[in-house]
Amino acid sequence: MAQVKFESLAERLQNILERAGCSTRVARLIATNCASAERDGAKSHGLFRMPGYVSSLVGNWVDGRAEPIVDDVAPGFIRIDAANGFAVSALDAGAKLAIEKAKRNGIVVVAIRNSHHLGALSLDVEPFADVGLVALAVLNSMKGVVPYGGKSAVFGTNPMAFAAPRASAPPFVFDQAVSTMARGDVSIAMNEGRTLTSDVGVDKHGLQTTDPADIIDGGALLTFGGHKGTTLALMIEILCAALVGGQFSYECVLETMPGAATPRTGQTLILIDPTAGSTGLPHFQIRVDELMQAVIDAGLQRVPGDRRLIARARAMEDGIDVSREEFDMLALLDRDTGIH
């Protein structure tokens, strides 16, 4: 294990991504996103995702040089065609307009289609809370989650992320999937030889299993909360496929393209300016602080998301922990993309 400075890690990832087929702009965005996830302790969306990015790029499944098309369709609505590029690039292309429209109109919806997303969704919403907006994002992904009572996968892990500014602390941010566990975390458990609890997933026969390999090899994940997780998964599919004009998770079949590892699906964000029409109302950020304090007073040891901030502070001070295995993986990507 070694500690690597954030900037150094991001630069190395950018070099790999450029050689794999990304434009400098896109490579920088993905590398920063990937290094940020690693910095924040979101291991399943950090370096672990690099082989998937590279495989999708060199296999021509995703266009690393795509120029997103931003369409200002209504006072409170933006549609973005990612042009078979990465969602992080599409969101970056429309972020300035989205902030302007949210502050002008009080709210804006951003609907992204034809996009590929492998990163931590929390990193999509946090920057909007940093400028005073409330942000909610949902994303559908490749098929891998069973509806409650079902035997085969229909949904993706379909994460949702939320961010709200606070008066006395960094924004409250959470990021969670509708599945009991992120697929990346299941893969990490498999690689580390760990077993799972029986409520995580099923094998290829639709039977619950504690072996992560059974889930990865033709099996599927279960939704959290039974039918409640399933209804959330359905809502996200509607918001991220039917609304944006993209694929449902079950329509995203990676097996049709050699090297495909990123889902070509959709993403929807809702941004709200809490100060719009707030004359005479209590200060929003102070009210959020009061709620967080009530949760702590009730016995919660920490506010959700605080672990991310602790990991971030430590990594920025001491460096990001990179294992020998992760260094070896990056060296292999260096070699395969022609970096010496």
C-alpha beads as a LAMMPS data file, in Angstrom:
LAMMPS data file: protein, C-alpha beads

340 atoms
339 bonds

1 atom types
1 bond types

-500.0 500.0 xlo xhi
-500.0 500.0 ylo yhi
-500.0 500.0 zlo zhi

Masses

1 110.0

Atoms # bond

1 1 1 0.000 0.000 0.000
2 1 1 1.250 3.471 -0.898
3 1 1 -0.135 6.990 -0.603
4 1 1 -0.521 8.930 -3.843
5 1 1 -1.399 12.607 -4.112
6 1 1 -4.791 13.307 -5.665
7 1 1 -3.352 15.391 -8.506
8 1 1 -0.775 12.728 -9.398
9 1 1 -3.344 9.967 -9.481
10 1 1 -5.767 12.016 -11.583
11 1 1 -2.981 12.869 -14.044
12 1 1 -2.024 9.220 -14.468
13 1 1 -5.632 8.206 -15.043
14 1 1 -6.064 11.019 -17.558
15 1 1 -3.033 9.804 -19.522
16 1 1 -4.445 6.276 -19.680
17 1 1 -7.868 7.495 -20.784
18 1 1 -6.437 9.771 -23.486
19 1 1 -4.418 6.925 -24.926
20 1 1 -7.530 4.725 -24.794
21 1 1 -9.412 7.175 -27.014
22 1 1 -10.740 10.054 -24.912
23 1 1 -10.319 13.696 -25.836
24 1 1 -8.260 15.675 -23.340
25 1 1 -11.398 17.316 -21.940
26 1 1 -13.288 14.057 -21.431
27 1 1 -10.239 12.240 -20.062
28 1 1 -9.697 14.995 -17.506
29 1 1 -13.329 14.894 -16.372
30 1 1 -13.426 11.112 -15.959
31 1 1 -9.993 10.954 -14.335
32 1 1 -10.973 13.629 -11.808
33 1 1 -14.253 11.832 -11.128
34 1 1 -12.527 8.482 -10.680
35 1 1 -9.784 9.887 -8.425
36 1 1 -12.411 11.781 -6.414
37 1 1 -14.358 8.581 -5.749
38 1 1 -11.151 6.881 -4.613
39 1 1 -10.340 9.894 -2.422
40 1 1 -13.785 9.750 -0.804
41 1 1 -13.563 6.032 -0.030
42 1 1 -16.047 4.982 -2.743
43 1 1 -13.796 2.116 -3.848
44 1 1 -16.399 0.519 -6.124
45 1 1 -16.434 3.694 -8.258
46 1 1 -12.754 4.575 -8.120
47 1 1 -9.777 2.747 -9.617
48 1 1 -11.890 -0.398 -9.769
49 1 1 -13.766 1.181 -12.701
50 1 1 -10.748 2.002 -14.849
51 1 1 -10.585 -1.343 -16.715
52 1 1 -14.254 -0.918 -17.598
53 1 1 -13.692 2.585 -18.953
54 1 1 -10.719 1.461 -21.026
55 1 1 -12.417 -1.695 -22.307
56 1 1 -15.455 0.264 -23.480
57 1 1 -13.234 2.826 -25.188
58 1 1 -10.864 0.495 -27.025
59 1 1 -13.807 -1.680 -28.059
60 1 1 -15.515 1.370 -29.636
61 1 1 -18.619 0.821 -27.494
62 1 1 -18.430 4.404 -26.212
63 1 1 -17.202 7.558 -27.959
64 1 1 -14.552 9.187 -25.792
65 1 1 -14.480 12.240 -28.062
66 1 1 -18.229 12.814 -28.260
67 1 1 -19.465 16.403 -28.165
68 1 1 -22.729 16.583 -26.177
69 1 1 -25.666 18.464 -27.682
70 1 1 -27.360 20.723 -25.123
71 1 1 -30.961 21.624 -26.005
72 1 1 -32.641 24.414 -24.002
73 1 1 -36.222 23.220 -24.531
74 1 1 -38.190 25.139 -21.864
75 1 1 -37.646 27.591 -18.988
76 1 1 -37.316 24.695 -16.564
77 1 1 -36.109 21.899 -18.844
78 1 1 -32.823 20.997 -20.548
79 1 1 -32.325 17.927 -22.735
80 1 1 -28.788 16.739 -23.416
81 1 1 -27.814 14.166 -26.021
82 1 1 -24.509 12.719 -24.857
83 1 1 -23.939 11.397 -28.405
84 1 1 -22.853 8.001 -27.068
85 1 1 -20.302 9.673 -24.818
86 1 1 -19.845 9.688 -21.071
87 1 1 -22.518 11.180 -18.811
88 1 1 -19.937 13.158 -16.848
89 1 1 -19.069 15.035 -20.042
90 1 1 -22.719 15.663 -20.927
91 1 1 -23.493 17.003 -17.465
92 1 1 -20.432 19.238 -17.548
93 1 1 -21.567 20.656 -20.893
94 1 1 -24.956 21.630 -19.492
95 1 1 -24.079 22.493 -15.887
96 1 1 -23.647 26.249 -16.325
97 1 1 -26.959 26.615 -18.144
98 1 1 -28.683 24.396 -15.572
99 1 1 -27.482 26.561 -12.684
100 1 1 -28.544 29.736 -14.477
101 1 1 -32.021 28.346 -15.195
102 1 1 -32.491 27.025 -11.649
103 1 1 -31.617 30.415 -10.184
104 1 1 -33.759 32.254 -12.738
105 1 1 -36.836 30.017 -12.607
106 1 1 -36.499 28.310 -9.231
107 1 1 -36.193 24.826 -10.692
108 1 1 -34.794 22.972 -13.697
109 1 1 -34.868 19.388 -14.940
110 1 1 -31.860 18.062 -16.860
111 1 1 -32.555 14.935 -18.943
112 1 1 -29.488 13.186 -20.397
113 1 1 -29.752 10.397 -22.997
114 1 1 -27.325 8.232 -24.982
115 1 1 -24.856 8.415 -22.115
116 1 1 -22.495 6.055 -20.291
117 1 1 -22.032 6.338 -16.520
118 1 1 -19.790 4.337 -14.178
119 1 1 -18.933 6.957 -11.564
120 1 1 -20.220 7.799 -8.096
121 1 1 -23.504 9.690 -8.513
122 1 1 -22.784 11.748 -5.385
123 1 1 -20.070 13.550 -7.340
124 1 1 -22.697 14.699 -9.859
125 1 1 -24.915 16.416 -7.295
126 1 1 -22.440 17.797 -4.757
127 1 1 -21.166 20.686 -6.945
128 1 1 -24.714 22.027 -7.293
129 1 1 -25.188 22.083 -3.523
130 1 1 -21.873 23.921 -3.270
131 1 1 -23.510 26.831 -5.131
132 1 1 -26.642 26.777 -2.982
133 1 1 -28.969 24.474 -4.937
134 1 1 -30.831 21.366 -3.855
135 1 1 -29.988 18.559 -6.280
136 1 1 -31.590 15.171 -6.909
137 1 1 -30.165 12.797 -9.524
138 1 1 -31.307 9.373 -10.697
139 1 1 -29.627 7.011 -13.124
140 1 1 -30.553 3.698 -14.722
141 1 1 -27.861 1.174 -15.564
142 1 1 -27.354 -2.225 -17.176
143 1 1 -29.718 -5.060 -16.271
144 1 1 -28.732 -6.787 -13.055
145 1 1 -31.483 -6.397 -10.433
146 1 1 -34.516 -8.638 -9.876
147 1 1 -37.947 -7.102 -9.191
148 1 1 -39.444 -8.157 -5.856
149 1 1 -40.896 -11.650 -6.221
150 1 1 -39.202 -12.193 -9.570
151 1 1 -36.568 -14.669 -10.699
152 1 1 -34.621 -12.738 -13.356
153 1 1 -33.130 -9.273 -13.750
154 1 1 -35.047 -6.350 -15.260
155 1 1 -33.608 -3.243 -13.603
156 1 1 -30.165 -1.800 -13.166
157 1 1 -28.834 -0.969 -9.718
158 1 1 -30.397 2.425 -10.527
159 1 1 -28.686 4.746 -8.037
160 1 1 -30.143 7.941 -6.668
161 1 1 -28.194 10.818 -5.155
162 1 1 -29.279 13.892 -3.232
163 1 1 -27.435 16.998 -2.068
164 1 1 -28.590 19.979 0.001
165 1 1 -26.564 22.959 1.253
166 1 1 -26.146 23.506 4.987
167 1 1 -25.400 26.663 6.948
168 1 1 -22.617 25.381 9.199
169 1 1 -21.172 22.369 7.366
170 1 1 -20.478 21.024 3.887
171 1 1 -23.589 19.934 1.960
172 1 1 -25.570 16.918 3.085
173 1 1 -25.001 14.336 0.343
174 1 1 -26.070 10.739 -0.036
175 1 1 -25.772 8.248 -2.868
176 1 1 -27.437 4.841 -2.821
177 1 1 -28.637 2.169 -5.208
178 1 1 -32.046 0.516 -5.242
179 1 1 -30.247 -2.820 -4.901
180 1 1 -29.125 -4.144 -1.537
181 1 1 -25.532 -3.628 -2.687
182 1 1 -23.781 -1.961 -5.617
183 1 1 -22.663 -4.464 -8.272
184 1 1 -19.130 -3.092 -8.010
185 1 1 -19.072 -3.944 -4.290
186 1 1 -20.213 -7.490 -5.113
187 1 1 -17.317 -7.793 -7.579
188 1 1 -14.886 -6.525 -4.947
189 1 1 -16.230 -9.086 -2.445
190 1 1 -15.750 -11.825 -5.046
191 1 1 -12.181 -10.725 -5.747
192 1 1 -11.421 -10.683 -2.023
193 1 1 -13.000 -14.089 -1.404
194 1 1 -15.719 -12.782 0.931
195 1 1 -19.223 -14.175 1.312
196 1 1 -22.343 -12.012 1.410
197 1 1 -25.540 -12.056 3.411
198 1 1 -28.406 -14.017 1.849
199 1 1 -30.480 -10.907 1.087
200 1 1 -28.012 -9.486 -1.467
201 1 1 -28.726 -11.516 -4.579
202 1 1 -29.733 -14.649 -6.444
203 1 1 -27.883 -17.099 -8.678
204 1 1 -28.701 -17.847 -12.323
205 1 1 -31.517 -20.142 -11.196
206 1 1 -33.199 -17.360 -9.215
207 1 1 -32.198 -18.842 -5.844
208 1 1 -30.782 -16.658 -3.087
209 1 1 -27.044 -17.082 -2.568
210 1 1 -24.238 -15.853 -0.332
211 1 1 -21.567 -16.426 -2.993
212 1 1 -20.772 -13.186 -4.898
213 1 1 -19.513 -15.241 -7.860
214 1 1 -22.995 -16.732 -8.269
215 1 1 -24.451 -13.227 -8.534
216 1 1 -21.859 -12.046 -11.046
217 1 1 -22.039 -15.237 -13.140
218 1 1 -25.570 -15.029 -14.521
219 1 1 -27.273 -14.122 -11.254
220 1 1 -28.742 -10.820 -10.128
221 1 1 -29.073 -8.476 -7.167
222 1 1 -32.175 -7.995 -5.035
223 1 1 -33.827 -4.646 -4.343
224 1 1 -33.549 -3.255 -0.822
225 1 1 -36.773 -3.182 1.179
226 1 1 -38.479 -5.750 -1.025
227 1 1 -41.350 -4.219 -2.999
228 1 1 -40.401 -0.693 -1.880
229 1 1 -37.047 -0.903 -3.634
230 1 1 -38.783 -2.284 -6.712
231 1 1 -41.148 0.696 -6.969
232 1 1 -38.172 3.051 -6.707
233 1 1 -36.396 1.084 -9.452
234 1 1 -39.478 1.423 -11.650
235 1 1 -39.659 5.169 -11.020
236 1 1 -35.997 5.596 -11.945
237 1 1 -36.405 3.569 -15.142
238 1 1 -39.272 5.873 -16.160
239 1 1 -37.328 9.037 -15.331
240 1 1 -34.111 7.875 -16.984
241 1 1 -35.370 6.019 -20.051
242 1 1 -38.984 6.852 -20.911
243 1 1 -38.534 10.544 -20.048
244 1 1 -35.138 11.134 -21.640
245 1 1 -35.670 8.947 -24.721
246 1 1 -33.164 6.281 -23.762
247 1 1 -32.914 2.569 -23.070
248 1 1 -34.478 0.735 -20.172
249 1 1 -31.932 -1.288 -18.232
250 1 1 -33.186 -4.572 -19.697
251 1 1 -32.646 -3.134 -23.199
252 1 1 -28.975 -2.418 -22.503
253 1 1 -27.328 -5.650 -23.642
254 1 1 -23.569 -5.351 -23.333
255 1 1 -23.003 -8.819 -24.766
256 1 1 -23.708 -7.470 -28.266
257 1 1 -20.437 -5.519 -28.286
258 1 1 -16.991 -6.993 -27.483
259 1 1 -15.344 -5.020 -24.695
260 1 1 -18.535 -3.235 -23.628
261 1 1 -18.453 -2.537 -19.897
262 1 1 -20.377 0.728 -19.504
263 1 1 -24.185 0.977 -19.747
264 1 1 -25.617 3.206 -22.452
265 1 1 -28.617 4.509 -20.566
266 1 1 -29.943 7.822 -19.201
267 1 1 -29.748 10.224 -16.293
268 1 1 -32.135 12.829 -14.903
269 1 1 -31.333 15.645 -12.472
270 1 1 -33.679 18.040 -10.712
271 1 1 -32.154 21.261 -9.378
272 1 1 -34.050 23.582 -7.028
273 1 1 -33.115 27.047 -5.805
274 1 1 -34.343 27.054 -2.167
275 1 1 -34.204 30.858 -2.035
276 1 1 -36.772 31.292 -4.834
277 1 1 -39.879 32.955 -3.409
278 1 1 -38.599 32.400 0.124
279 1 1 -39.295 35.890 1.480
280 1 1 -40.703 35.448 4.972
281 1 1 -39.757 31.784 5.184
282 1 1 -37.143 30.378 7.604
283 1 1 -33.616 30.245 6.175
284 1 1 -33.355 26.958 4.280
285 1 1 -29.761 26.082 5.156
286 1 1 -30.336 26.768 8.844
287 1 1 -33.414 24.537 8.769
288 1 1 -31.344 21.738 7.233
289 1 1 -28.806 22.163 10.035
290 1 1 -31.592 21.938 12.609
291 1 1 -32.805 18.679 11.093
292 1 1 -29.312 17.192 11.111
293 1 1 -28.898 18.130 14.766
294 1 1 -32.243 16.499 15.614
295 1 1 -31.023 13.285 13.975
296 1 1 -27.817 13.394 16.021
297 1 1 -29.774 14.146 19.218
298 1 1 -31.912 11.081 18.478
299 1 1 -28.818 8.906 18.782
300 1 1 -27.358 8.672 15.273
301 1 1 -23.580 8.683 15.597
302 1 1 -22.954 10.579 12.385
303 1 1 -24.914 12.184 9.578
304 1 1 -25.003 10.060 6.394
305 1 1 -22.173 11.198 4.138
306 1 1 -19.835 12.234 6.955
307 1 1 -17.602 9.187 6.397
308 1 1 -16.997 10.434 2.860
309 1 1 -15.833 13.808 4.176
310 1 1 -13.531 12.184 6.743
311 1 1 -11.960 9.995 4.053
312 1 1 -11.611 13.016 1.770
313 1 1 -9.832 15.126 4.376
314 1 1 -7.417 12.334 5.234
315 1 1 -6.663 11.573 1.582
316 1 1 -6.025 15.212 0.727
317 1 1 -3.653 15.480 3.676
318 1 1 -1.814 12.146 3.488
319 1 1 -2.537 10.922 -0.031
320 1 1 -4.898 8.314 -1.490
321 1 1 -4.199 4.707 -0.514
322 1 1 -3.348 2.652 -3.594
323 1 1 -2.710 -1.063 -3.169
324 1 1 -0.061 -3.144 -4.915
325 1 1 -2.819 -4.853 -6.896
326 1 1 -4.189 -1.482 -8.028
327 1 1 -0.732 -0.320 -9.106
328 1 1 -0.370 -3.538 -11.092
329 1 1 -3.766 -2.944 -12.728
330 1 1 -2.787 0.595 -13.725
331 1 1 0.529 -0.680 -15.082
332 1 1 -1.364 -3.198 -17.209
333 1 1 -3.624 -0.443 -18.543
334 1 1 -0.529 1.648 -19.228
335 1 1 0.898 -1.192 -21.271
336 1 1 -2.320 -1.988 -23.107
337 1 1 -2.887 1.643 -24.087
338 1 1 0.716 2.152 -25.174
339 1 1 2.015 4.355 -22.345
340 1 1 5.667 3.903 -21.416

Bonds

1 1 1 2
2 1 2 3
3 1 3 4
4 1 4 5
5 1 5 6
6 1 6 7
7 1 7 8
8 1 8 9
9 1 9 10
10 1 10 11
11 1 11 12
12 1 12 13
13 1 13 14
14 1 14 15
15 1 15 16
16 1 16 17
17 1 17 18
18 1 18 19
19 1 19 20
20 1 20 21
21 1 21 22
22 1 22 23
23 1 23 24
24 1 24 25
25 1 25 26
26 1 26 27
27 1 27 28
28 1 28 29
29 1 29 30
30 1 30 31
31 1 31 32
32 1 32 33
33 1 33 34
34 1 34 35
35 1 35 36
36 1 36 37
37 1 37 38
38 1 38 39
39 1 39 40
40 1 40 41
41 1 41 42
42 1 42 43
43 1 43 44
44 1 44 45
45 1 45 46
46 1 46 47
47 1 47 48
48 1 48 49
49 1 49 50
50 1 50 51
51 1 51 52
52 1 52 53
53 1 53 54
54 1 54 55
55 1 55 56
56 1 56 57
57 1 57 58
58 1 58 59
59 1 59 60
60 1 60 61
61 1 61 62
62 1 62 63
63 1 63 64
64 1 64 65
65 1 65 66
66 1 66 67
67 1 67 68
68 1 68 69
69 1 69 70
70 1 70 71
71 1 71 72
72 1 72 73
73 1 73 74
74 1 74 75
75 1 75 76
76 1 76 77
77 1 77 78
78 1 78 79
79 1 79 80
80 1 80 81
81 1 81 82
82 1 82 83
83 1 83 84
84 1 84 85
85 1 85 86
86 1 86 87
87 1 87 88
88 1 88 89
89 1 89 90
90 1 90 91
91 1 91 92
92 1 92 93
93 1 93 94
94 1 94 95
95 1 95 96
96 1 96 97
97 1 97 98
98 1 98 99
99 1 99 100
100 1 100 101
101 1 101 102
102 1 102 103
103 1 103 104
104 1 104 105
105 1 105 106
106 1 106 107
107 1 107 108
108 1 108 109
109 1 109 110
110 1 110 111
111 1 111 112
112 1 112 113
113 1 113 114
114 1 114 115
115 1 115 116
116 1 116 117
117 1 117 118
118 1 118 119
119 1 119 120
120 1 120 121
121 1 121 122
122 1 122 123
123 1 123 124
124 1 124 125
125 1 125 126
126 1 126 127
127 1 127 128
128 1 128 129
129 1 129 130
130 1 130 131
131 1 131 132
132 1 132 133
133 1 133 134
134 1 134 135
135 1 135 136
136 1 136 137
137 1 137 138
138 1 138 139
139 1 139 140
140 1 140 141
141 1 141 142
142 1 142 143
143 1 143 144
144 1 144 145
145 1 145 146
146 1 146 147
147 1 147 148
148 1 148 149
149 1 149 150
150 1 150 151
151 1 151 152
152 1 152 153
153 1 153 154
154 1 154 155
155 1 155 156
156 1 156 157
157 1 157 158
158 1 158 159
159 1 159 160
160 1 160 161
161 1 161 162
162 1 162 163
163 1 163 164
164 1 164 165
165 1 165 166
166 1 166 167
167 1 167 168
168 1 168 169
169 1 169 170
170 1 170 171
171 1 171 172
172 1 172 173
173 1 173 174
174 1 174 175
175 1 175 176
176 1 176 177
177 1 177 178
178 1 178 179
179 1 179 180
180 1 180 181
181 1 181 182
182 1 182 183
183 1 183 184
184 1 184 185
185 1 185 186
186 1 186 187
187 1 187 188
188 1 188 189
189 1 189 190
190 1 190 191
191 1 191 192
192 1 192 193
193 1 193 194
194 1 194 195
195 1 195 196
196 1 196 197
197 1 197 198
198 1 198 199
199 1 199 200
200 1 200 201
201 1 201 202
202 1 202 203
203 1 203 204
204 1 204 205
205 1 205 206
206 1 206 207
207 1 207 208
208 1 208 209
209 1 209 210
210 1 210 211
211 1 211 212
212 1 212 213
213 1 213 214
214 1 214 215
215 1 215 216
216 1 216 217
217 1 217 218
218 1 218 219
219 1 219 220
220 1 220 221
221 1 221 222
222 1 222 223
223 1 223 224
224 1 224 225
225 1 225 226
226 1 226 227
227 1 227 228
228 1 228 229
229 1 229 230
230 1 230 231
231 1 231 232
232 1 232 233
233 1 233 234
234 1 234 235
235 1 235 236
236 1 236 237
237 1 237 238
238 1 238 239
239 1 239 240
240 1 240 241
241 1 241 242
242 1 242 243
243 1 243 244
244 1 244 245
245 1 245 246
246 1 246 247
247 1 247 248
248 1 248 249
249 1 249 250
250 1 250 251
251 1 251 252
252 1 252 253
253 1 253 254
254 1 254 255
255 1 255 256
256 1 256 257
257 1 257 258
258 1 258 259
259 1 259 260
260 1 260 261
261 1 261 262
262 1 262 263
263 1 263 264
264 1 264 265
265 1 265 266
266 1 266 267
267 1 267 268
268 1 268 269
269 1 269 270
270 1 270 271
271 1 271 272
272 1 272 273
273 1 273 274
274 1 274 275
275 1 275 276
276 1 276 277
277 1 277 278
278 1 278 279
279 1 279 280
280 1 280 281
281 1 281 282
282 1 282 283
283 1 283 284
284 1 284 285
285 1 285 286
286 1 286 287
287 1 287 288
288 1 288 289
289 1 289 290
290 1 290 291
291 1 291 292
292 1 292 293
293 1 293 294
294 1 294 295
295 1 295 296
296 1 296 297
297 1 297 298
298 1 298 299
299 1 299 300
300 1 300 301
301 1 301 302
302 1 302 303
303 1 303 304
304 1 304 305
305 1 305 306
306 1 306 307
307 1 307 308
308 1 308 309
309 1 309 310
310 1 310 311
311 1 311 312
312 1 312 313
313 1 313 314
314 1 314 315
315 1 315 316
316 1 316 317
317 1 317 318
318 1 318 319
319 1 319 320
320 1 320 321
321 1 321 322
322 1 322 323
323 1 323 324
324 1 324 325
325 1 325 326
326 1 326 327
327 1 327 328
328 1 328 329
329 1 329 330
330 1 330 331
331 1 331 332
332 1 332 333
333 1 333 334
334 1 334 335
335 1 335 336
336 1 336 337
337 1 337 338
338 1 338 339
339 1 339 340
